[in-house]
Amino acid sequence: MNQHYSLSNGSVRLTGEREDRMRRPFLTARWTNLVLANYRVPPELLLPHVPPGSELDAPDDEPGLHLLSLVAMRFADTHVYGLPVPTAQSFPEVNLRFYVRRGPRRACVFLREFVPVPLVVLGARLFYHQPYFLARLSHDVQVEGESISVQTHLQHRGRGGEIRLRARNDPATPPSDSQGHFLKEHYWGFDRSRSGESFRYRVYHPVWRTYPIEHAEVTMNPGALLGGAWDALEWDTRLHSILFAEGSAAAVYEKESLFAEEPYSLGNAPTADASIGRRSSAELPEPPEGRSA
């Protein structure tokens, strides 16, 4: 797949090596059939994992609500710098993430990411210092008329479980001020390097629609996957919500310091062209005000 990249606004000016990094995605893929099981968690368990320079975030309509999301999804058509990844074109992933912000930027921090592909684990740990682990994992979706069924199964070091849900095949876009929008629309990732320095990386995709869930069951225990103090929580009583999002093509850009100078103004961000998504570049949403650089 040939990749071509452009700026969304001709007035934007980037220079030198940083211009190239900010214009060209590090990774492109299709992220589809995302299930987000969201749990209320004590902020004191999250605070040690907050990258310095950022702070815990919460939905605008419930500022005291701190959530940990258990996310099951599928990668497809995976490319790194425009080249297909051997043995890793299509694979499932389960991750555990929570939400932070620095000023107007709202971001995800990943605590664990599980995939069944050794090459993905190696690459993610080496280049992005991401907490990837190898696991036995499946994420299967069946569409039968007006009904969609999803079943996810995970096993890692003797622990794991399942997610099962049934949804109506009638996707819609949640309101921009809803918790559903907050949980699925994050366009930054924050983390720390091995030396402890905070960094950020941009994530870009169209706004996702969600399916109405008719039945859901989660036996995958986040505490068992995280270990330590997490394992002591009563997770069955902490489940706050479950979302099932359609997904789309997505692009992940190079990491840089969390404190880097702004490369472009709000609303004027580099975008990949139609080759990364089901929508053309003109239809890709501008990064929302307050959620991106």
C-alpha positions as CSV (number, residue, x, y, z in Angstrom):
1,M,0.0,0.0,0.0
2,N,1.5,3.3,-1.1
3,Q,1.4,6.1,1.5
4,H,1.0,9.8,0.7
5,Y,0.8,12.5,3.3
6,S,-0.2,16.1,3.4
7,L,-0.9,18.9,5.8
8,S,-4.6,19.7,6.5
9,N,-4.0,23.5,6.2
10,G,-1.5,25.1,3.9
11,S,-0.7,27.8,6.5
12,V,1.0,25.2,8.8
13,R,4.8,25.3,8.7
14,L,7.0,22.6,10.1
15,T,10.8,22.5,9.4
16,G,13.6,19.9,9.1
17,E,13.6,16.5,10.6
18,R,10.7,17.2,12.9
19,E,8.5,18.2,10.0
20,D,9.1,14.8,8.4
21,R,8.3,13.0,11.6
22,M,5.1,14.9,12.3
23,R,3.8,14.6,8.8
24,R,4.5,10.9,8.3
25,P,2.8,8.3,10.5
26,F,4.9,5.8,12.3
27,L,2.1,3.2,12.0
28,T,-1.1,2.8,10.0
29,A,-3.7,0.1,10.5
30,R,-7.4,-0.6,10.8
31,W,-8.6,-0.8,14.4
32,T,-12.0,-2.5,14.3
33,N,-14.7,-3.9,16.6
34,L,-13.5,-2.3,19.8
35,V,-15.1,-3.4,23.0
36,L,-14.4,-1.1,26.0
37,A,-15.4,-2.3,29.5
38,N,-14.9,0.7,31.8
39,Y,-14.3,0.3,35.5
40,R,-14.4,2.9,38.4
41,V,-11.0,2.8,40.1
42,P,-9.4,4.6,43.1
43,P,-7.2,7.5,41.8
44,E,-4.4,6.5,44.2
45,L,-3.8,3.3,42.2
46,L,-3.5,5.4,39.0
47,L,-1.4,8.2,40.2
48,P,2.0,6.3,40.3
49,H,1.5,5.7,36.5
50,V,0.7,9.2,35.5
51,P,3.6,10.6,33.3
52,P,5.2,13.6,35.0
53,G,3.8,16.8,33.5
54,S,0.3,15.4,33.1
55,E,-2.6,14.8,35.5
56,L,-5.5,12.4,35.8
57,D,-8.5,13.1,33.6
58,A,-12.2,12.4,34.0
59,P,-15.4,12.9,31.9
60,D,-16.5,16.5,31.8
61,D,-19.9,15.6,33.3
62,E,-18.5,13.6,36.2
63,P,-15.1,15.2,37.2
64,G,-14.6,12.8,40.1
65,L,-14.9,9.7,38.0
66,H,-11.6,7.9,37.2
67,L,-11.9,5.0,34.8
68,L,-9.8,2.1,33.8
69,S,-10.8,0.6,30.4
70,L,-10.4,-3.0,29.4
71,V,-10.3,-2.8,25.6
72,A,-10.6,-5.7,23.1
73,M,-10.0,-4.9,19.4
74,R,-8.5,-6.1,16.1
75,F,-5.6,-4.8,14.1
76,A,-5.7,-5.3,10.3
77,D,-3.7,-4.0,7.3
78,T,-0.9,-3.1,9.7
79,H,2.0,-1.0,8.1
80,V,5.1,0.6,9.7
81,Y,6.4,3.5,7.7
82,G,4.3,2.3,4.8
83,L,5.6,-1.2,4.8
84,P,3.5,-4.3,5.7
85,V,4.6,-5.9,9.0
86,P,5.6,-9.6,8.4
87,T,3.4,-12.1,10.3
88,A,1.5,-9.2,11.8
89,Q,-1.0,-7.9,9.2
90,S,-4.0,-8.9,11.2
91,F,-4.2,-9.8,14.9
92,P,-6.3,-9.2,18.1
93,E,-5.3,-7.1,21.0
94,V,-6.5,-6.6,24.6
95,N,-5.2,-3.6,26.5
96,L,-5.8,-1.8,29.8
97,R,-5.7,2.0,29.8
98,F,-6.6,5.0,31.8
99,Y,-7.0,8.7,31.0
100,V,-4.8,11.8,31.6
101,R,-4.4,15.3,30.3
102,R,-1.9,18.1,30.0
103,G,-3.7,21.4,29.5
104,P,-6.1,20.9,26.5
105,R,-4.6,17.6,25.4
106,R,-6.5,14.5,26.6
107,A,-4.6,11.2,26.4
108,C,-4.5,7.5,27.2
109,V,-1.8,5.8,29.2
110,F,-1.5,2.1,28.7
111,L,-0.8,-0.2,31.7
112,R,-0.8,-3.5,29.8
113,E,-1.2,-4.6,26.1
114,F,-1.6,-8.2,25.1
115,V,-1.2,-9.6,21.6
116,P,-0.5,-13.1,20.2
117,V,2.3,-11.9,17.9
118,P,6.0,-12.0,19.2
119,L,7.2,-9.5,16.6
120,V,4.6,-6.9,17.7
121,V,5.7,-7.3,21.4
122,L,9.3,-6.9,20.5
123,G,8.8,-3.8,18.3
124,A,6.4,-2.0,20.7
125,R,8.8,-2.6,23.6
126,L,11.9,-1.6,21.6
127,F,10.6,1.5,19.8
128,Y,7.8,2.9,22.0
129,H,8.6,1.5,25.4
130,Q,5.0,0.2,25.6
131,P,4.0,-2.6,28.1
132,Y,3.3,-5.3,25.5
133,F,3.0,-9.0,26.6
134,L,2.5,-12.2,24.6
135,A,-0.8,-14.0,25.2
136,R,-3.1,-16.6,23.8
137,L,-5.8,-14.3,22.4
138,S,-8.9,-14.4,20.1
139,H,-11.4,-11.7,19.2
140,D,-14.2,-13.0,17.0
141,V,-17.1,-11.1,15.5
142,Q,-20.2,-12.6,13.8
143,V,-22.8,-10.6,12.0
144,E,-26.2,-12.2,11.5
145,G,-28.8,-9.8,10.0
146,E,-29.5,-7.1,12.6
147,S,-27.4,-8.7,15.3
148,I,-23.7,-8.6,16.0
149,S,-22.0,-11.1,18.4
150,V,-18.5,-10.6,19.8
151,Q,-16.4,-13.1,21.8
152,T,-12.9,-12.3,23.2
153,H,-10.8,-14.9,24.9
154,L,-7.5,-14.2,26.7
155,Q,-5.0,-16.4,28.5
156,H,-1.8,-15.0,30.0
157,R,0.4,-16.8,32.5
158,G,-2.6,-18.9,33.7
159,R,-4.9,-15.9,34.1
160,G,-7.5,-14.5,31.7
161,G,-11.1,-14.7,30.9
162,E,-13.7,-13.8,28.3
163,I,-15.8,-10.9,27.0
164,R,-19.1,-11.8,25.3
165,L,-21.6,-9.4,24.0
166,R,-24.5,-9.1,21.6
167,A,-25.4,-5.8,19.9
168,R,-27.9,-4.4,17.5
169,N,-26.4,-3.7,14.0
170,D,-27.5,0.0,14.1
171,P,-24.4,2.1,14.7
172,A,-24.7,5.8,15.7
173,T,-22.3,8.6,16.8
174,P,-22.6,9.4,20.5
175,P,-22.9,13.2,21.3
176,S,-19.6,15.0,21.7
177,D,-20.4,15.8,25.3
178,S,-21.1,12.2,26.3
179,Q,-19.0,9.8,28.3
180,G,-19.1,7.4,25.3
181,H,-17.3,10.1,23.2
182,F,-14.8,10.8,26.0
183,L,-13.9,7.1,26.3
184,K,-13.4,6.3,22.6
185,E,-12.1,9.6,21.2
186,H,-8.6,10.2,22.5
187,Y,-6.0,11.5,20.0
188,W,-2.9,11.4,22.1
189,G,-0.9,8.8,24.0
190,F,1.3,9.8,26.9
191,D,4.0,7.6,28.6
192,R,7.5,7.6,30.2
193,S,10.7,6.4,28.6
194,R,13.1,4.0,30.3
195,S,14.9,7.0,31.7
196,G,11.7,8.4,33.2
197,E,11.2,11.2,30.7
198,S,7.6,11.9,29.7
199,F,6.7,11.7,26.0
200,R,3.6,12.0,23.8
201,Y,2.5,10.5,20.5
202,R,-0.3,11.5,18.3
203,V,-3.2,9.1,17.3
204,Y,-5.5,10.1,14.4
205,H,-8.7,8.4,13.2
206,P,-12.3,9.4,12.3
207,V,-14.9,9.7,15.0
208,W,-16.2,6.2,15.7
209,R,-19.8,5.1,15.8
210,T,-21.0,2.7,18.5
211,Y,-23.5,-0.1,18.5
212,P,-26.4,-0.4,21.0
213,I,-25.5,-3.3,23.3
214,E,-28.3,-5.7,24.2
215,H,-26.3,-8.1,26.4
216,A,-22.8,-8.3,27.7
217,E,-20.8,-10.5,30.1
218,V,-17.2,-9.9,31.2
219,T,-15.2,-12.6,33.1
220,M,-11.8,-11.1,32.2
221,N,-10.5,-9.7,35.5
222,P,-8.4,-6.5,35.1
223,G,-6.9,-7.0,38.6
224,A,-5.7,-10.5,37.7
225,L,-3.9,-9.1,34.6
226,L,-2.4,-6.2,36.4
227,G,-1.5,-7.9,39.7
228,G,-0.4,-6.3,43.0
229,A,-2.9,-3.9,44.6
230,W,-5.1,-4.1,41.6
231,D,-5.9,-7.7,42.4
232,A,-7.5,-6.8,45.7
233,L,-10.3,-4.7,44.1
234,E,-13.9,-6.2,43.7
235,W,-14.0,-5.7,40.0
236,D,-17.6,-7.1,39.6
237,T,-18.9,-4.1,41.6
238,R,-16.8,-1.5,39.7
239,L,-18.0,-2.1,36.2
240,H,-19.3,1.4,35.1
241,S,-20.1,0.9,31.4
242,I,-19.5,-1.1,28.2
243,L,-19.1,0.4,24.7
244,F,-18.9,-1.4,21.4
245,A,-17.3,0.8,18.7
246,E,-17.1,0.3,15.0
247,G,-13.5,1.5,14.6
248,S,-11.7,2.6,11.4
249,A,-8.4,3.2,9.8
250,A,-5.9,4.9,12.2
251,A,-2.5,6.5,12.2
252,V,0.1,6.7,15.0
253,Y,2.8,9.4,14.7
254,E,6.3,9.5,16.1
255,K,6.8,10.1,19.8
256,E,8.4,13.3,21.1
257,S,8.9,15.0,24.5
258,L,5.7,15.8,26.3
259,F,7.1,19.3,26.7
260,A,8.0,19.9,23.0
261,E,7.3,23.2,21.4
262,E,4.0,23.2,19.5
263,P,4.5,22.2,15.9
264,Y,1.1,23.5,14.7
265,S,-1.9,25.4,16.1
266,L,-5.2,24.0,17.4
267,G,-7.3,22.6,14.6
268,N,-4.4,22.5,12.1
269,A,-2.8,19.0,12.3
270,P,-1.1,16.8,9.8
271,T,-3.3,14.0,8.3
272,A,-2.7,10.9,6.3
273,D,-4.6,10.7,3.0
274,A,-7.5,8.3,2.1
275,S,-5.2,5.3,1.8
276,I,-5.4,4.8,5.6
277,G,-9.1,4.9,6.0
278,R,-12.6,4.3,4.8
279,R,-13.1,8.1,4.6
280,S,-11.1,10.5,2.4
281,S,-8.7,12.9,4.1
282,A,-11.2,15.7,3.6
283,E,-13.7,13.7,5.7
284,L,-11.2,12.9,8.5
285,P,-12.2,15.0,11.5
286,E,-10.1,17.9,12.6
287,P,-8.6,17.2,16.0
288,P,-11.3,18.5,18.4
289,E,-10.7,21.7,20.3
290,G,-9.1,20.9,23.6
291,R,-8.2,17.3,22.6
292,S,-5.1,17.8,20.5
293,A,-2.2,20.1,19.7
